[in-house]
């Protein structure tokens, strides 16, 4: 019994080490020692921060497996896991490769054989011939229908009941292909996708801060819904760059990594598609790609990985071009050590997203304070706001459209961060969303009074959402303008105030 208890505590100690290793696990070195200029990295970071279509939340740059640059502008931090959206699809591709390697699955397996009880009354020839490979290359023959996941709980059955064109031909980017693959992996392994990857990939790589949403059918959502820290993203990129090898252990078949990251499918766009991986328009590079600019970019020619989380209101082309500019400048041999490295380290320690400017207090702010401000429908799902002034802090009390309450602290010309158990605003409206995702969440805020009204900046720092809010001074009804971080345009929201 004593020996058993000792072994148990050794296990707990080892697992605690895994958890604590989530950040700072990869070696940090000077960029120059790896043939990269600190000045070039700083220029890249500065350009990302000033890019009008994107707002970086976390960036990590690896060269030869070592960290040569990292950007976490306040109020963001390396410890915060981020919602990666469709980056999740690349993890599905990895899981399918593992299942094939373990002889649990084949690319030629027909999809209908996994769901005999969920098939339509009449199975068309096209549905009957749809394979695992067709799902991997987004050529299922089924036209995407986002309502499948937003208006019902029987996702697989509804998907298979859709009209099916000839599989294997036309590319239609569809998260439901990834969802079906997640369900297939769960069926052939007896484990949910996250649990399957946890034992085979994540734990061996010291990655334990990871979550994945689940559907109403009890399946990890596959095509979206994974949360992970930026350093863990960079590790996965390095694993792919190493052809599936991690610290001498072959976690994924090198053959699978080779084919998964290849140009396999025409998409009708500039970039080709592999098995749930995108080819880049930069030579011999590929990426995992998620909505609003979440990336794991792998550049084998330069032996580099760049992991990025951000709120992007465009298609990410401008931000990717900044990456290509950096890659073109790296050298094959170490560079002389300069003071530029000290300048980069200092910049990395003080980078901060722009704060709201303006006065600590104003007549307009006093007019709004302590009133219940009812908002019409909006993308933040906020129903009622109350503003309470406390010296140089503004307390923002939120009631959501579903009746939940939480408080945001906003600093004057500085970011303040507050924990909350309330789920953040989420652009994906799937039935049962957030299942498998756990609190706490963190929300940061800052404010400033202006001549034209009141400015608020809100960022959900371990999520992907945020917004700039501007109460506009008018003689008529109250007016609120909201610019969400991931949307191109601001929109006006009508506000009514109690007397």
Secondary structure by P-SEA (a helix, b strand, c coil): caaaaaaaaaaaaaaaaaaaacccccbbbbcccccccaaaaaaaaaaaaacccccccbbbbbcccccccccccccccccbbbbcccaaaaaaaaaaaaaaaacccccccccccccccccccccccccccccaaaaaaccccccccccccccccaaaaaaaacccccccccccccaaaaaaaaaaaaaaccccaaaaaaaccccccccccbbbbbccccccccccbbbbcaaaaaaaaaaaaacccccccccccaaaaaaaaccccccccccccccccccccccccccccccccccccccccccbbbbbbccccccaaaaaaaaaaaaaacccccccccaaaaaaaaaaacccccccccccccaaaaaacccbbbbccccccccbbbbbbcccbbbbbbbccccccbbbbbcccbbbbbbbccccccccccccccccccccbbbbbbbbbcccbbbbbbbcccccccbbbbbccccccbbbbbbcccccbbbbbbbbbcc
